[in-house]
Amino acid sequence: MSDQLSGIAAFVQAAEAASFAVAAEQMGLSRSAVGKAVARLEERLGVQLFHRTTRSLNLTDEGALFYERCSGALAEINAAEQSFDAGQHEPVGRIRISVPVLLGRHCIAPILVNLARVHSQLEIDVAFTDRPVDLLDDGFDLVVRTGSLANESDLKARRLGSQAMVLCAAPSYLQSHGTPLRLEDITSHDTLAYGKGNSVVPWRFTDRGRQHEIKTTGRIRFDDLEAIADAATGGVGLAWLPSWLIANQLNSGLLIEVLPELRGPGFDIFAVWPLGRYLPMRIRVVIDELVTKIPSMLEVK
């Protein structure tokens, strides 16, 4: 019976990942072991479950039907295991997380460090990257993403909040160049733009219910938000930055928010993980803590 279950588990994992190699990594097995387990299952059933090519792995009609039954059965088994996990008082084990570099450094890392202090058996492995990652292919249990989510049916998400974008400048700059009083005034000021390659991120504002975009044409453009914050603090020009990044400068008066009444909609932040997978306590604890702590970090004080 255990061999039958292991073969079915390997089949379901391979079907969801569309790859023996990815399924093997997720199960902690070799690719050969997963392939052999599926082959033995096919031999026992007397049907071909997958169409295999060098580049793809797709379910046959029989495989799709078998997957529907097996995935439901495994979900019931996982739910039964989860009922025992629910009685566990401490999260145990390792969780791999991918987070954006600056948001991760300023907001998420302190939360995770505190969790590790509280839960001595929790292991946290964090990758700081602004590169889009694939949860299944890259082997992550959880990722934090900003902006709108793609319509990915194999993923589940929880919204952590929305980061407010603040138009700001140093007091010295405003004293020398004046304070913008209207949206139209921005174009006559020195601006610090965020851009990569030939692309510059426009500044977005809401004025009397209407959305406006301003494409900055300043002489200085950086692809690093911290560099922009430093330049703005030094009095170089106006900057449009996430509130969490410059919270200390705003609170201390090193930067002053400009046109706060026109602050536009922020960028949503999500915790994302694979759909339909049993969610161990160690992952649930991290998600719940992010949901609890992140929103207050995103507020403009």
Buried (B, 14 or more C-beta within 10 A) or exposed (E): EEEEEBBBBBBBBBBBBBBBBBBBBBBEBEBEBBBBBBBBBBEEBEBEBBEEEEEEBEBBEBBEEBBEEBBEEBBEEBEEEBEEBEEEEEBBEEBBBBBBBBBBBBBBBEBBEEBEEEBEEBEBEBBBBEEEBEBBEBEBBBBBBBEEEEEEEEBBBEEBBBBBBBBBBBEEBBEEBEBBEEBEBBEEBBBBBBEEEEEBBBBBBBEEEEEBEBEBEBEBBBBEBBEBBBBBBEBBBBBBBBBBBBBEBBEEEBBBBBBEEBBBEBBBBBBBBBEBBEBBBBBBBBBEBBBEBBBEBBEBE
